[in-house]
Amino acid sequence: MERIKLGIDLDGTLADTEAKLLRVLERRYGIKVTPEDIWGPESGRTFSGTAGIARHFNLTYEQVKDAFVEAWRDYRDIQLVDESIPRIMRKAQRDYEVCIVTASYGSRENIEAWLRLNEIPYDRFIQVKSPAEKMKAGMDVQVDDSGSVAKLFGDNNAACVLLSQRWNMADQPSLKEQPTVRIVNGWDEVSGMLESGSVKKLIRKGAHGSSVELLVRQ
Ligand SMILES: [Mg+2]
């Protein structure tokens, strides 16, 4: 039986790149801000992606992009979003073709070295140029931390599991209305979905059980 194509995002989903990015921004531009300052509920502000971070810090898009590149250049101190990810991914490979689908600015070489360092198994590595291109990767379901990626999948009737993070809180109320989007609070819930068959149900809700066909038509 063919395995389900499971797309997994990198930054903010597997890798806690944001924490590292803030350290790079501090070193480069003397900006001293904690994640809670920017993304905490008390800040009342939600920033998403490179453009949002640039606006908040009064930097150019290129400056933030460069900081992302630098964050991945020395990948060794980038932490896992959840310690149990390697175990969950190993288990998932039995039923799913596990594909890393990322629009990260990090180099493929460094990202794959980080995946090896953290013992994260995967079948394929797909690096796309923009988050929007994740739709074209041909996955049956995408696990992601980006509210705009989840919206894109939802609007196209394709299955997406959104990992709840500080920076996608503002997107969540409208995403809850999307039948093919499921919001989860952590990797234990992702794991539960993968094992219980609710991922398969989510896929069937979209594109009449044939999301791959729909993606190809895009
Ligand atoms: Mg991400």
Residues whose N, C-alpha, C, O or C-beta is under 5 A from the ligand:
A	BS01	MG	D9 L10 D11 G12 T13 D145 S146
